[in-house]
Amino acid sequence: MSEERKQINYVVACVSEFARKHNLTMKKAFQFLFEYGAIAFLKENYDVEHTLSLEDALDDMLVICEKNGGKLVSYYDKAGTVNGV
């Protein structure tokens, strides 16, 4: 497997876990992470980030987003499901 493919797989796994952890759809999670710089951060720092635990990477992603103005807000809609961003 090429390094590029490994990096793509890692980013997809991080987005998926971020979505699960914060009760977001994959689409909403990706949009949030992309808009507030976490996707670029993961790509630029792949060499270090992929050696950390997934939980540490998720924490780093949220910190980057918050530093760039992103706020993750979870709330319940009228149907009782959790939404965020």
N, CA, C and O atoms as CSV, one atom per row, in Angstrom:
chain,resi,resn,atom,element,x,y,z
A,1,MET,N,N,0.847,-1.176,0.000
A,1,MET,CA,C,0.000,0.000,0.000
A,1,MET,C,C,0.897,1.245,0.000
A,1,MET,O,O,1.869,1.322,0.751
A,2,SER,N,N,0.557,2.202,-0.844
A,2,SER,CA,C,1.366,3.418,-0.951
A,2,SER,C,C,1.175,4.298,0.286
A,2,SER,O,O,0.195,4.159,1.018
A,3,GLU,N,N,2.121,5.199,0.504
A,3,GLU,CA,C,2.017,6.138,1.619
A,3,GLU,C,C,0.786,7.025,1.481
A,3,GLU,O,O,0.120,7.334,2.468
A,4,GLU,N,N,0.492,7.428,0.255
A,4,GLU,CA,C,-0.682,8.263,0.023
A,4,GLU,C,C,-1.961,7.531,0.415
A,4,GLU,O,O,-2.846,8.125,1.030
A,5,ARG,N,N,-2.067,6.259,0.069
A,5,ARG,CA,C,-3.240,5.450,0.412
A,5,ARG,C,C,-3.333,5.280,1.929
A,5,ARG,O,O,-4.431,5.327,2.484
A,6,LYS,N,N,-2.205,5.083,2.604
A,6,LYS,CA,C,-2.203,4.953,4.066
A,6,LYS,C,C,-2.710,6.237,4.716
A,6,LYS,O,O,-3.479,6.208,5.676
A,7,GLN,N,N,-2.255,7.366,4.166
A,7,GLN,CA,C,-2.659,8.662,4.703
A,7,GLN,C,C,-4.172,8.880,4.498
A,7,GLN,O,O,-4.865,9.349,5.401
A,8,ILE,N,N,-4.658,8.542,3.330
A,8,ILE,CA,C,-6.095,8.669,3.051
A,8,ILE,C,C,-6.897,7.792,4.003
A,8,ILE,O,O,-7.888,8.245,4.576
A,9,ASN,N,N,-6.483,6.557,4.175
A,9,ASN,CA,C,-7.179,5.634,5.082
A,9,ASN,C,C,-7.190,6.169,6.515
A,9,ASN,O,O,-8.188,6.047,7.226
A,10,TYR,N,N,-6.067,6.764,6.928
A,10,TYR,CA,C,-5.969,7.317,8.278
A,10,TYR,C,C,-6.935,8.482,8.458
A,10,TYR,O,O,-7.644,8.556,9.461
A,11,VAL,N,N,-6.965,9.388,7.491
A,11,VAL,CA,C,-7.864,10.541,7.572
A,11,VAL,C,C,-9.320,10.072,7.596
A,11,VAL,O,O,-10.122,10.590,8.373
A,12,VAL,N,N,-9.662,9.109,6.763
A,12,VAL,CA,C,-11.028,8.575,6.741
A,12,VAL,C,C,-11.374,7.953,8.099
A,12,VAL,O,O,-12.476,8.157,8.606
A,13,ALA,N,N,-10.462,7.214,8.676
A,13,ALA,CA,C,-10.707,6.601,9.989
A,13,ALA,C,C,-10.903,7.673,11.059
A,13,ALA,O,O,-11.777,7.544,11.916
A,14,CYS,N,N,-10.099,8.719,11.010
A,14,CYS,CA,C,-10.220,9.801,11.992
A,14,CYS,C,C,-11.551,10.535,11.847
A,14,CYS,O,O,-12.208,10.830,12.845
A,15,VAL,N,N,-11.946,10.826,10.628
A,15,VAL,CA,C,-13.230,11.504,10.400
A,15,VAL,C,C,-14.372,10.615,10.883
A,15,VAL,O,O,-15.305,11.098,11.525
A,16,SER,N,N,-14.303,9.334,10.581
A,16,SER,CA,C,-15.336,8.395,10.990
A,16,SER,C,C,-15.463,8.331,12.516
A,16,SER,O,O,-16.570,8.369,13.053
A,17,GLU,N,N,-14.345,8.237,13.195
A,17,GLU,CA,C,-14.371,8.173,14.658
A,17,GLU,C,C,-14.804,9.494,15.277
A,17,GLU,O,O,-15.493,9.505,16.297
A,18,PHE,N,N,-14.404,10.611,14.669
A,18,PHE,CA,C,-14.823,11.926,15.140
A,18,PHE,C,C,-16.348,12.035,15.025
A,18,PHE,O,O,-17.014,12.511,15.944
A,19,ALA,N,N,-16.887,11.593,13.898
A,19,ALA,CA,C,-18.334,11.614,13.681
A,19,ALA,C,C,-19.045,10.768,14.729
A,19,ALA,O,O,-20.036,11.205,15.315
A,20,ARG,N,N,-18.545,9.564,14.966
A,20,ARG,CA,C,-19.155,8.671,15.950
A,20,ARG,C,C,-19.104,9.279,17.347
A,20,ARG,O,O,-20.104,9.272,18.066
A,21,LYS,N,N,-17.952,9.802,17.729
A,21,LYS,CA,C,-17.755,10.351,19.069
A,21,LYS,C,C,-18.670,11.549,19.333
A,21,LYS,O,O,-19.150,11.736,20.451
A,22,HIS,N,N,-18.905,12.355,18.298
A,22,HIS,CA,C,-19.670,13.585,18.473
A,22,HIS,C,C,-21.087,13.509,17.885
A,22,HIS,O,O,-21.754,14.528,17.706
A,23,ASN,N,N,-21.521,12.300,17.593
A,23,ASN,CA,C,-22.877,12.065,17.093
A,23,ASN,C,C,-23.199,12.905,15.856
A,23,ASN,O,O,-24.249,13.543,15.778
A,24,LEU,N,N,-22.285,12.892,14.904
A,24,LEU,CA,C,-22.453,13.618,13.646
A,24,LEU,C,C,-22.512,12.629,12.495
A,24,LEU,O,O,-22.047,11.495,12.612
A,25,THR,N,N,-23.082,13.060,11.397
A,25,THR,CA,C,-22.967,12.253,10.187
A,25,THR,C,C,-21.536,12.394,9.686
A,25,THR,O,O,-20.824,13.324,10.065
A,26,MET,N,N,-21.129,11.476,8.843
A,26,MET,CA,C,-19.783,11.578,8.249
A,26,MET,C,C,-19.659,12.884,7.469
A,26,MET,O,O,-18.623,13.547,7.519
A,27,LYS,N,N,-20.707,13.249,6.755
A,27,LYS,CA,C,-20.676,14.463,5.946
A,27,LYS,C,C,-20.491,15.701,6.820
A,27,LYS,O,O,-19.649,16.551,6.528
A,28,LYS,N,N,-21.285,15.803,7.904
A,28,LYS,CA,C,-21.163,16.958,8.795
A,28,LYS,C,C,-19.797,16.989,9.465
A,28,LYS,O,O,-19.199,18.055,9.608
A,29,ALA,N,N,-19.306,15.836,9.873
A,29,ALA,CA,C,-17.992,15.774,10.513
A,29,ALA,C,C,-16.901,16.230,9.542
A,29,ALA,O,O,-16.038,17.029,9.905
A,30,PHE,N,N,-16.942,15.725,8.311
A,30,PHE,CA,C,-15.931,16.118,7.331
A,30,PHE,C,C,-16.000,17.615,7.051
A,30,PHE,O,O,-14.969,18.286,7.003
A,31,GLN,N,N,-17.213,18.142,6.867
A,31,GLN,CA,C,-17.352,19.575,6.585
A,31,GLN,C,C,-16.788,20.419,7.719
A,31,GLN,O,O,-16.072,21.390,7.473
A,32,PHE,N,N,-17.101,20.060,8.949
A,32,PHE,CA,C,-16.587,20.780,10.114
A,32,PHE,C,C,-15.062,20.702,10.179
A,32,PHE,O,O,-14.387,21.720,10.330
A,33,LEU,N,N,-14.532,19.495,10.066
A,33,LEU,CA,C,-13.085,19.297,10.169
A,33,LEU,C,C,-12.330,19.962,9.024
A,33,LEU,O,O,-11.231,20.481,9.220
A,34,PHE,N,N,-12.914,19.949,7.833
A,34,PHE,CA,C,-12.284,20.593,6.683
A,34,PHE,C,C,-12.309,22.110,6.846
A,34,PHE,O,O,-11.294,22.778,6.653
A,35,GLU,N,N,-13.466,22.644,7.198
A,35,GLU,CA,C,-13.625,24.097,7.305
A,35,GLU,C,C,-12.710,24.708,8.363
A,35,GLU,O,O,-12.205,25.816,8.183
A,36,TYR,N,N,-12.500,23.999,9.448
A,36,TYR,CA,C,-11.723,24.550,10.556
A,36,TYR,C,C,-10.303,23.991,10.659
A,36,TYR,O,O,-9.663,24.116,11.704
A,37,GLY,N,N,-9.811,23.381,9.595
A,37,GLY,CA,C,-8.399,23.069,9.472
A,37,GLY,C,C,-7.899,21.741,9.984
A,37,GLY,O,O,-6.701,21.472,9.901
A,38,ALA,N,N,-8.773,20.898,10.513
A,38,ALA,CA,C,-8.291,19.630,11.074
A,38,ALA,C,C,-7.856,18.637,10.001
A,38,ALA,O,O,-6.934,17.853,10.230
A,39,ILE,N,N,-8.494,18.655,8.844
A,39,ILE,CA,C,-8.089,17.743,7.764
A,39,ILE,C,C,-6.690,18.125,7.284
A,39,ILE,O,O,-5.830,17.259,7.124
A,40,ALA,N,N,-6.464,19.411,7.058
A,40,ALA,CA,C,-5.135,19.870,6.636
A,40,ALA,C,C,-4.096,19.540,7.703
A,40,ALA,O,O,-2.978,19.137,7.384
A,41,PHE,N,N,-4.470,19.715,8.978
A,41,PHE,CA,C,-3.573,19.385,10.084
A,41,PHE,C,C,-3.172,17.916,10.056
A,41,PHE,O,O,-1.996,17.586,10.204
A,42,LEU,N,N,-4.149,17.034,9.867
A,42,LEU,CA,C,-3.844,15.603,9.818
A,42,LEU,C,C,-2.912,15.274,8.661
A,42,LEU,O,O,-1.979,14.485,8.814
A,43,LYS,N,N,-3.166,15.879,7.505
A,43,LYS,CA,C,-2.321,15.610,6.333
A,43,LYS,C,C,-0.902,16.138,6.543
A,43,LYS,O,O,0.072,15.467,6.202
A,44,GLU,N,N,-0.793,17.336,7.103
A,44,GLU,CA,C,0.525,17.946,7.315
A,44,GLU,C,C,1.315,17.256,8.416
A,44,GLU,O,O,2.546,17.252,8.388
A,45,ASN,N,N,0.624,16.680,9.373
A,45,ASN,CA,C,1.294,16.081,10.538
A,45,ASN,C,C,1.092,14.576,10.619
A,45,ASN,O,O,1.187,13.988,11.697
A,46,TYR,N,N,0.819,13.962,9.496
A,46,TYR,CA,C,0.555,12.521,9.455
A,46,TYR,C,C,1.682,11.716,10.102
A,46,TYR,O,O,1.418,10.772,10.846
A,47,ASP,N,N,2.931,12.082,9.826
A,47,ASP,CA,C,4.069,11.318,10.344
A,47,ASP,C,C,4.034,11.164,11.861
A,47,ASP,O,O,4.439,10.128,12.389
A,48,VAL,N,N,3.556,12.181,12.559
A,48,VAL,CA,C,3.470,12.121,14.022
A,48,VAL,C,C,2.100,11.624,14.471
A,48,VAL,O,O,1.999,10.738,15.319
A,49,GLU,N,N,1.049,12.201,13.896
A,49,GLU,CA,C,-0.305,11.893,14.361
A,49,GLU,C,C,-0.654,10.407,14.263
A,49,GLU,O,O,-1.329,9.874,15.144
A,50,HIS,N,N,-0.204,9.738,13.212
A,50,HIS,CA,C,-0.599,8.326,13.073
A,50,HIS,C,C,0.093,7.419,14.087
A,50,HIS,O,O,-0.274,6.251,14.222
A,51,THR,N,N,1.087,7.942,14.798
A,51,THR,CA,C,1.744,7.145,15.835
A,51,THR,C,C,1.049,7.296,17.189
A,51,THR,O,O,1.338,6.550,18.125
A,52,LEU,N,N,0.132,8.262,17.291
A,52,LEU,CA,C,-0.596,8.497,18.536
A,52,LEU,C,C,-1.835,7.609,18.592
A,52,LEU,O,O,-2.225,6.994,17.600
A,53,SER,N,N,-2.434,7.559,19.757
A,53,SER,CA,C,-3.703,6.833,19.864
A,53,SER,C,C,-4.751,7.600,19.070
A,53,SER,O,O,-4.622,8.806,18.862
A,54,LEU,N,N,-5.771,6.908,18.636
A,54,LEU,CA,C,-6.848,7.547,17.897
A,54,LEU,C,C,-7.525,8.609,18.768
A,54,LEU,O,O,-7.907,9.668,18.271
A,55,GLU,N,N,-7.671,8.334,20.039
A,55,GLU,CA,C,-8.280,9.300,20.962
A,55,GLU,C,C,-7.453,10.583,21.034
A,55,GLU,O,O,-8.015,11.678,21.059
A,56,ASP,N,N,-6.129,10.458,21.068
A,56,ASP,CA,C,-5.264,11.652,21.066
A,56,ASP,C,C,-5.413,12.432,19.763
A,56,ASP,O,O,-5.445,13.663,19.773
A,57,ALA,N,N,-5.504,11.725,18.656
A,57,ALA,CA,C,-5.681,12.389,17.358
A,57,ALA,C,C,-7.017,13.131,17.322
A,57,ALA,O,O,-7.082,14.256,16.826
A,58,LEU,N,N,-8.075,12.520,17.839
A,58,LEU,CA,C,-9.386,13.172,17.876
A,58,LEU,C,C,-9.345,14.427,18.745
A,58,LEU,O,O,-9.935,15.451,18.398
A,59,ASP,N,N,-8.651,14.342,19.864
A,59,ASP,CA,C,-8.503,15.511,20.733
A,59,ASP,C,C,-7.742,16.620,20.010
A,59,ASP,O,O,-8.131,17.786,20.072
A,60,ASP,N,N,-6.661,16.258,19.325
A,60,ASP,CA,C,-5.874,17.240,18.566
A,60,ASP,C,C,-6.725,17.906,17.491
A,60,ASP,O,O,-6.640,19.117,17.285
A,61,MET,N,N,-7.542,17.117,16.810
A,61,MET,CA,C,-8.404,17.652,15.754
A,61,MET,C,C,-9.376,18.685,16.314
A,61,MET,O,O,-9.585,19.736,15.709
A,62,LEU,N,N,-9.968,18.388,17.464
A,62,LEU,CA,C,-10.914,19.314,18.063
A,62,LEU,C,C,-10.208,20.599,18.507
A,62,LEU,O,O,-10.748,21.692,18.336
A,63,VAL,N,N,-9.020,20.475,19.067
A,63,VAL,CA,C,-8.248,21.656,19.481
A,63,VAL,C,C,-7.945,22.540,18.277
A,63,VAL,O,O,-8.092,23.760,18.354
A,64,ILE,N,N,-7.525,21.942,17.171
A,64,ILE,CA,C,-7.239,22.708,15.949
A,64,ILE,C,C,-8.488,23.438,15.479
A,64,ILE,O,O,-8.428,24.622,15.148
A,65,CYS,N,N,-9.609,22.748,15.448
A,65,CYS,CA,C,-10.861,23.373,15.013
A,65,CYS,C,C,-11.236,24.539,15.920
A,65,CYS,O,O,-11.629,25.604,15.443
A,66,GLU,N,N,-11.114,24.336,17.214
A,66,GLU,CA,C,-11.466,25.400,18.154
A,66,GLU,C,C,-10.538,26.602,17.997
A,66,GLU,O,O,-10.989,27.744,18.079
A,67,LYS,N,N,-9.247,26.358,17.773
A,67,LYS,CA,C,-8.301,27.455,17.566
A,67,LYS,C,C,-8.609,28.232,16.297
A,67,LYS,O,O,-8.251,29.403,16.178
A,68,ASN,N,N,-9.269,27.584,15.354
A,68,ASN,CA,C,-9.627,28.231,14.091
A,68,ASN,C,C,-11.076,28.709,14.071
A,68,ASN,O,O,-11.622,29.003,13.008
A,69,GLY,N,N,-11.693,28.787,15.243
A,69,GLY,CA,C,-13.036,29.340,15.350
A,69,GLY,C,C,-14.177,28.345,15.298
A,69,GLY,O,O,-15.341,28.744,15.338
A,70,GLY,N,N,-13.877,27.069,15.210
A,70,GLY,CA,C,-14.921,26.056,15.146
A,70,GLY,C,C,-15.489,25.751,16.520
A,70,GLY,O,O,-14.748,25.586,17.489
A,71,LYS,N,N,-16.787,25.680,16.592
A,71,LYS,CA,C,-17.467,25.320,17.839
A,71,LYS,C,C,-18.353,24.138,17.566
A,71,LYS,O,O,-19.202,24.174,16.676
A,72,LEU,N,N,-18.157,23.100,18.323
A,72,LEU,CA,C,-18.967,21.894,18.186
A,72,LEU,C,C,-20.033,21.949,19.260
A,72,LEU,O,O,-19.735,21.865,20.451
A,73,VAL,N,N,-21.272,22.089,18.835
A,73,VAL,CA,C,-22.389,22.210,19.765
A,73,VAL,C,C,-23.356,21.073,19.478
A,73,VAL,O,O,-23.860,20.936,18.363
A,74,SER,N,N,-23.605,20.273,20.479
A,74,SER,CA,C,-24.568,19.187,20.329
A,74,SER,C,C,-25.887,19.611,20.960
A,74,SER,O,O,-25.910,20.271,21.999
A,75,TYR,N,N,-26.944,19.237,20.342
A,75,TYR,CA,C,-28.263,19.539,20.856
A,75,TYR,C,C,-29.227,18.468,20.368
A,75,TYR,O,O,-28.931,17.738,19.422
A,76,TYR,N,N,-30.374,18.381,21.017
A,76,TYR,CA,C,-31.396,17.433,20.618
A,76,TYR,C,C,-32.424,18.158,19.764
A,76,TYR,O,O,-32.903,19.230,20.135
A,77,ASP,N,N,-32.760,17.575,18.630
A,77,ASP,CA,C,-33.803,18.177,17.794
A,77,ASP,C,C,-35.173,17.700,18.296
A,77,ASP,O,O,-35.251,16.957,19.275
A,78,LYS,N,N,-36.224,18.115,17.644
A,78,LYS,CA,C,-37.589,17.786,18.084
A,78,LYS,C,C,-37.850,16.291,18.084
A,78,LYS,O,O,-38.691,15.807,18.842
A,79,ALA,N,N,-37.141,15.558,17.244
A,79,ALA,CA,C,-37.337,14.106,17.187
A,79,ALA,C,C,-36.542,13.387,18.266
A,79,ALA,O,O,-36.666,12.173,18.426
A,80,GLY,N,N,-35.715,14.138,19.017
A,80,GLY,CA,C,-34.938,13.526,20.085
A,80,GLY,C,C,-33.597,12.969,19.648
A,80,GLY,O,O,-32.929,12.285,20.423
A,81,THR,N,N,-33.192,13.253,18.416
A,81,THR,CA,C,-31.897,12.784,17.958
A,81,THR,C,C,-30.863,13.881,18.181
A,81,THR,O,O,-31.194,15.067,18.194
A,82,VAL,N,N,-29.622,13.478,18.355
A,82,VAL,CA,C,-28.549,14.419,18.630
A,82,VAL,C,C,-28.022,14.976,17.317
A,82,VAL,O,O,-27.782,14.236,16.363
A,83,ASN,N,N,-27.847,16.277,17.283
A,83,ASN,CA,C,-27.255,16.952,16.129
A,83,ASN,C,C,-26.112,17.813,16.638
A,83,ASN,O,O,-26.026,18.112,17.830
A,84,GLY,N,N,-25.242,18.206,15.730
A,84,GLY,CA,C,-24.139,19.056,16.148
A,84,GLY,C,C,-23.684,19.959,15.038
A,84,GLY,O,O,-24.218,19.942,13.929
A,85,VAL,N,N,-22.684,20.747,15.360
A,85,VAL,CA,C,-22.038,21.725,14.491
A,85,VAL,C,C,-22.901,22.870,14.174
A,85,VAL,O,O,-22.486,23.774,13.449
